[in-house]
Amino acid sequence: MAISVLRSRLVNHYRLRTSCTYSQREGSVSFLGASGLTFGTFERKSRRQSLPAMQQLSVRTDHTTAWPSSLRNRRTYIGHVSRKAPGPYRGAARQLRVAQVEQQASVGKPSEQAIPLSPSQAQARKTQLAGELPRTLCDIWVRNAELYGDLLALRDPHHQGSPELTFRQLYDTMQDFAAGLAELGLRQYDKVALFSENSNRWMISDGAVMSCGAAVAVRGATAPSEELLYICGHSEATGMLVQDGASLGRITKAAAEHEQKQEGNPLAALRFVVVLWGETTPAQTEGLPCPVLSYSSVLESGAAVRRSGGFTPADVAPGDLASLVYTSGTTGHPKGVMLMHSNLAYQAGGLQYFFPVQPGDRVLSMLPPWHIYERAVAYHYLYRGAHLVYTNIRKVHHDIATFQPDHFSTVPLILDSLYSRVRHKLASGPQHEVAITSALLSAGVAYVRARRIVKGISLQHALPAGNDEEGAEAAAGAGKGSAAGGGVVSLLRRFSQVVGAAVLMALLAPLHALAGVLVYGKVRAALGVRKTFTSGGGSLAAHLDDFFEAVGLTLCNVWGLTETSPMLACRRAQPPEHNVRGTVGLPNPGTEIRVVDPETLQPLPAGRKGLVMARGPGVMKGYYRNEEATQKAFRAGDGWFDTGDLGFIVPSGVPFSRCDGMIVLSGRAKDTIVLSSGKNVEPQPIEDAVVASRLVKHMVLLGQDKRELGALVWADYEAVEQILGGSGGADGSGAPAEGAEGRVAISDEQLESRLMEEVTRLNSARTDYEHYHHIAHIAVVREPLSFEAGTLTRSMKLRRPEIMKVHAKDVAQLMGRLRG
């Protein structure tokens, strides 16, 4: 193309108004303005056209006159844009810097299209990219390919070939797969059902669908077939990406049953099905109205399309739908949560504030990727240059020891499992060593609890004196440095507590130091994570916080919901005063939290417990095709989302406390038990305290409309065998043996009596224990809770309604024993 024609097109098609000189050098054209490389302005020509800050642009250099309306995804590098005003909007002016226009456009890797830069320019470019925040999820992969290039991104040791991908390879593979999907008919704004478990191909599929401008409707392949069919139909999916042939076979079999009942085929709208792993049999694909292809064939087809220049990624905007996440939930039918690119990009770019990640860090990825907590932190880890090592529940203990990750994001039940394994290992040595180890650990826990008081980060000392409501009202009107409504006596009491804690710290310091030499190093080695644990998806029990802090491991607690993409707040890894145990930390920057009266929805003062509401960039747009549920979730108006959680914000002005602004949760509003006395009881804190026992695996509190509380208790039979001397079942497995009616060697009465002692001891030891929290009776349930039975979610949370149904007989018998 002649230089004059190219320059004309820059001026006419891109509305560049400039006087500039140019020179031809080594097959390229450089435009130089009067002041360095800066010249002209770029004006948006349509509402759909938006350009992020410092983004690569490109121009086709063939003779076509049908240039696209957006510059975003062309291949030849021109330069970058720096915004003058925040956010894209009609008529916004941009400064355009043009560094080079290559004469030959080619389809390939962004990094291969870039201009050769001097070392200083290359470093400046990397610094610029590292500081950018993504506007869409698609921005992440383009940026990472250039910024991190040959750094390892994904490692999948438990799938065929143990594949590994660098960031550049990951981007290319996503684009190849996207081109293949586009050839199958995938178009912008379509939806694709993605039913798969954690693997590198899940991440590739996720990125590829979004590169086409479509959205993924996600769920696990092991979910009930009827649920997967419902998601396919409700999401209006035009394609399906499924784990393997066996998973597909279950889905097609369920669809055939619908056809036999003359209910229609729920899969009739599909244009294609792609099987991510393995092959299929004719029986597994029978009845499908569309072609079924393998992952490899689609990838190869897409690569050929890209080589011929036949694929252009879609122009994706921040407000476009990225994913429909169907809540497994603890109640009711799954709802499709609409998460936009802006929701998830906000999480990916912002989590560095809470748990910093460095390029090259290693992360163990265990949770299902369709669980929004795992998905958001995975985006964050990859955006910061870390690499994911995929594992699963069966391999997690082995892989922690093998890979020694820097970071591990998990759920409280897995943390409790790691804790129990370490305690079991420490208890398996000679008796005198066990006694010393136990004493040192106890001293360490006492030391860190005292240290929290001295540093002003003890939650138990963060509220004003008196009961919650009176103290909170006093705190709301108290100034800094006052006794926060408690007067001089309260101030002196708090001061004496701090002094007492300081004395205790001094006394325990030698034992804590000795434990650091003899015990903590072994514990850290056994746990295997070098930098940060993050826990989400459920309440974090106090004994886990105490243990991890004592041995010197950082544990961050994440709070949020699927509807908030997910993180609303988190405890920060640094500084230590922002990692306040017993809280969920500070709000995500840009997110607003307020506590309201559950009935009137009027704001409450700090320190007063109420319903927690949230507003911010992470909050969903709504529930897909469910306006009624959307309106209910946003019933407070003005963008405030009802989280359904109960809690309070720690007030300021409390003497010797540095916890102000921290968010404390006490349970779910729908789980509150109202006794016949009118007292409200939140089950979560009591259940969390009791499951700290090695003998107790799960507990569900009961007592609605009764005068007293009861609890269903599930024993940990491995611990029962070790501690109480039971056989753990005829097969010695630590679980009830088949044919033995699930009974261990000790009698039912002995087991129930011992568990009752544990329940009473741990419940009454809670700092917020009240007399009406007393648990009068328990029932030991033999049938275990599980995801397969529907009594646990995949993130290991209790599904109370299902538990009430499955164990209705046990519930009825226990409720009958409670005083009415």
Buried (B, 14 or more C-beta within 10 A) or exposed (E): BEBEEBBEBBBEBBBBEBEBEBEEEEEBBBBBBEEEBBBBBBBBBEEEBBBBBBBBBBBBBEEEEEBBEBBBBBBBBBBBBEBEEEEBEEEBEBBBBBBBBBEEBEBBBBBEBBBEEEEEEEEEBBEBBEEBBBBBBBBBBBBBBBBBBEBBBBBBBBBEEEBBBBBBBBBBBBBBBBBBBBBBEBEEEBBBBBBBBBBBBBBBBBBBBBBBBBBBBBBBBBBEBBBBBBBBBBBBBBBBBBBBBBBBBBBBBBBBEBBEEEEEBBBBBBBBBBBBBEEBEEEBBEEBEBEBBBBEEBBEBBBBBBBEBEBBBBBBBBEBBBBBBBBBBBEEEBBBBBBBBBBBBBBBBBBEBBBBBEBEBBBBBBBBBBBBBBBBBBBBBBBBBBBBBBBBBEBBBEBBEBBEBBBBBBBBBBBBBBBBEBBEEBBEEEEEEEEBBBEBBBBBBBBBBBBBBBBBBBBEBBBBBBEBEBBBBBBBEBEEEBBBBBEEEBBEBBEEBBEEBBEBBEEBBEBBEBBBEEBBEBBBEBBBBBBBBBBBBBBBBBBBBBBBBBBBBBBBBBBBBBBBBBBBBBBBBEEBBBBBBBBBBBBBEEBBBBBBEBEEBEEBBBBBBBBBBBBBBBBBBBBBBBEEBBEEBBEBEEEBBBBBBBBBBBBBBBBBBBBBBBBBBBBBBEBBBEBBEEBBBBBBBBBBBBBBBBBBBBBBBBBBEBBBBBBBBBBBBBBBBBBBEBBBBBEEEBBBBEEBEBBBBBEEEEBBEBBBEBBBEBBEEBEEBEEBBEBBBBBBBBEBBEBEEBBBBBBBBBBBBBBBEBBEEBBEEBBEEBEE
